[in-house]
Amino acid sequence: MTKRRIQQCRAIVTGASSGIGREIALELARQGAVQVLTARREARLRELADQIATLGARAEIVVGDVTEDASPERIRRIMEVNFFALVEMTRVALPALKEGNRPIVVNIGSVLGHRGVPYRSDYCASKFAVEGFSEAIRAELGPHGIDVLVVSPGATESEFADRVIEHTGEPDWPNIGRVSAAVVARQTVRAIRCGRHEIIPNRRAKVLYWLNRISPGLVDRFTARYVEPR
């Protein structure tokens, strides 16, 4: 992949009103990027744009929902947010990317796009889809000079679980080893600069990833400990 400078590069950041999206926008602003920010919450977008202005950078906001119309079922909602919207956004942006200077697509996946865990099957499925889609288009877009970076965080301190995925009443995984969205953002922008294909910005998530590569049966036994008999 191509190395690139962030200063004066142009970026579209979706989900910019909170969490990883917001922190990526701030990190890009600190390094001089010009951005278009989109999310559903206008007040938060305007607050973010004002904060970016104080950093000496420029950002325009577009208020809207990047998902298509979807049925209320949980799995459809998750797939709309995590996968379908990402695919459609990539398709819409392709003409501009092909005309860009060292263009790159950055998709937010998850370590659970490499390893499924109990009680998160729908979320894992959506992130496995992101991983497969990203790997496929990386080869397809390479001849056009377009890079594809996948960011696969582990547990992250953000509003995602509260806003997107309803609580199902199933046991939660241990709330340990979380990293801040700002840490994920810093590592993401560094990966953009350095021309990486994928990063896992969480040490515990890296352990899970490599342990699953080496001994998936061991991970099966470990995750089974969190399954309650019915």
C-alpha positions in Angstrom: 0.0 0.0 0.0 1.0 3.6 -0.6 2.4 5.9 2.1 0.7 9.3 2.3 0.7 12.6 4.1 -2.4 13.6 5.9 -2.0 17.4 5.5 -4.5 18.8 3.0 -5.8 15.4 2.1 -9.6 15.2 1.7 -11.6 12.8 3.9 -15.2 11.7 4.3 -15.9 10.5 7.8 -19.2 8.7 8.5 -20.6 8.2 12.0 -18.7 11.3 13.0 -21.0 12.4 15.9 -19.4 10.0 18.5 -17.1 7.2 19.2 -14.3 6.1 16.8 -15.7 8.2 14.0 -15.5 11.4 16.0 -12.0 10.7 17.3 -10.8 9.9 13.7 -12.2 13.2 12.5 -10.3 15.0 15.3 -7.1 13.2 14.6 -7.3 13.9 10.9 -8.0 17.6 11.8 -4.9 17.8 14.0 -2.8 16.6 11.0 -4.4 19.1 8.6 -7.0 17.1 6.7 -10.0 18.7 5.0 -13.1 16.8 5.9 -16.8 16.1 5.2 -18.5 14.8 8.3 -21.7 12.9 8.3 -24.0 11.5 11.0 -27.6 11.7 12.1 -27.2 14.1 15.0 -26.8 17.7 13.7 -26.0 19.3 17.0 -23.1 17.0 17.6 -21.8 17.4 14.1 -21.8 21.2 14.4 -20.1 21.0 17.8 -17.4 18.8 16.2 -17.0 21.1 13.2 -16.5 24.0 15.6 -13.9 22.0 17.6 -12.1 21.2 14.4 -12.0 24.9 13.4 -10.2 25.7 16.7 -7.6 23.2 15.6 -7.0 25.3 12.4 -8.6 22.7 10.1 -11.8 22.8 8.0 -14.8 20.5 8.0 -18.2 20.5 6.3 -21.1 18.6 7.8 -23.8 16.6 6.1 -26.7 15.5 8.4 -28.2 12.2 7.4 -28.5 8.4 7.9 -26.1 6.4 5.8 -28.3 3.3 6.1 -31.0 2.3 3.7 -34.6 1.8 4.9 -34.6 -1.4 6.9 -37.0 -3.6 8.8 -37.1 -3.4 12.6 -35.6 -6.9 13.1 -32.3 -6.7 15.0 -30.2 -8.6 12.5 -31.4 -6.5 9.6 -30.6 -3.3 11.6 -27.1 -4.5 12.4 -26.4 -5.5 8.8 -27.7 -2.2 7.5 -25.5 -0.2 9.7 -22.4 -2.3 9.7 -22.3 -3.7 6.2 -24.9 -2.5 3.6 -24.3 1.2 4.4 -20.5 0.6 4.1 -20.9 -1.1 0.7 -23.2 1.6 -0.7 -20.9 4.4 0.6 -17.9 2.8 -1.1 -19.9 2.4 -4.4 -21.0 6.1 -4.3 -17.5 7.3 -3.5 -15.7 5.3 -6.2 -15.8 7.9 -9.0 -14.2 10.5 -6.7 -11.7 7.9 -5.4 -10.5 7.0 -8.9 -9.7 10.7 -9.5 -8.0 11.1 -6.1 -4.4 11.5 -5.1 -3.3 8.4 -3.2 -6.9 7.5 -2.3 -7.8 5.1 0.4 -11.0 3.4 1.8 -10.9 2.8 5.5 -13.5 0.3 6.9 -14.1 -0.2 10.5 -14.4 -3.9 11.2 -13.8 -5.8 14.4 -11.7 -8.5 15.8 -15.1 -10.3 15.9 -14.8 -10.2 12.1 -12.1 -12.8 12.5 -13.5 -14.8 15.4 -17.1 -15.4 16.3 -18.3 -15.4 19.9 -21.5 -16.6 21.6 -24.4 -14.2 21.9 -23.0 -11.9 19.2 -23.7 -14.0 16.2 -25.4 -11.3 14.2 -22.8 -8.7 15.0 -20.0 -11.1 14.2 -21.7 -12.0 10.9 -21.8 -8.3 9.9 -18.1 -7.8 10.7 -17.1 -11.0 8.9 -18.9 -9.5 5.9 -16.9 -6.3 6.2 -13.7 -8.3 6.3 -14.5 -10.3 3.2 -15.8 -7.3 1.3 -12.7 -5.3 2.1 -10.3 -8.1 1.1 -12.1 -8.5 -2.2 -12.2 -4.9 -3.2 -8.6 -4.4 -2.1 -7.6 -6.6 -5.1 -10.2 -5.0 -7.4 -9.3 -1.4 -6.6 -5.6 -1.9 -6.6 -5.2 -1.3 -10.3 -6.9 2.0 -9.8 -4.4 3.0 -7.1 -7.0 2.8 -4.4 -5.9 1.3 -1.1 -8.2 -0.4 1.4 -7.5 -0.4 5.2 -9.5 -2.4 7.7 -9.5 -1.3 11.3 -10.4 -4.3 13.5 -10.7 -3.0 17.1 -11.4 -5.1 20.1 -13.5 -3.7 23.0 -13.7 0.1 22.7 -15.1 2.8 24.9 -17.9 4.2 22.7 -21.7 4.7 22.5 -22.1 1.9 19.9 -23.5 -0.7 22.1 -26.1 1.7 23.6 -27.2 3.2 20.3 -27.1 0.4 17.7 -27.4 -3.0 19.4 -30.3 -3.6 21.8 -29.5 -5.5 24.9 -30.8 -9.1 24.5 -30.8 -10.2 28.1 -27.9 -12.7 27.3 -24.8 -12.6 29.5 -22.3 -9.9 28.6 -18.6 -10.6 28.0 -16.3 -9.3 30.7 -16.0 -5.6 30.5 -12.2 -5.5 30.6 -9.4 -4.5 28.3 -11.3 -1.6 26.6 -9.3 1.0 24.8 -10.5 4.6 24.2 -11.8 5.7 20.8 -9.0 8.2 20.7 -6.4 5.4 20.8 -8.1 3.6 17.9 -8.2 6.9 16.0 -4.5 7.6 16.5 -3.5 4.2 15.3 -6.0 4.4 12.4 -4.5 7.7 11.1 -1.0 6.3 11.6 -1.9 3.2 9.5 -3.3 5.5 6.8 0.0 7.4 6.7 2.1 4.2 6.7 0.1 2.3 4.1 -1.2 -0.7 6.2 -3.7 -3.2 5.1 -5.2 -4.0 8.5 -4.7 -3.1 12.1 -6.0 -4.5 15.4 -5.6 -1.5 17.8 -6.1 -3.5 21.1 -3.6 -5.9 22.7 -6.2 -8.3 24.0 -7.9 -8.4 20.6 -4.5 -9.2 19.0 -4.1 -12.1 21.5 -7.5 -13.4 20.6 -6.8 -13.1 16.9 -3.5 -15.0 17.0 -4.7 -17.6 19.4 -7.6 -18.3 17.1 -5.2 -18.6 14.2 -2.9 -21.0 16.1 -5.5 -23.0 18.1 -9.2 -22.3 17.2 -10.3 -25.4 19.3 -8.8 -23.8 22.4 -10.7 -20.6 21.7 -13.9 -22.7 21.2 -13.5 -24.2 24.6 -12.8 -20.8 26.2 -15.8 -19.1 24.7 -18.0 -22.0 25.5 -17.5 -21.1 29.2 -19.8 -18.1 28.7 -22.7 -20.1 27.2 -25.5 -20.8 29.7 -27.4 -24.1 29.5 -31.0 -23.6 28.4 
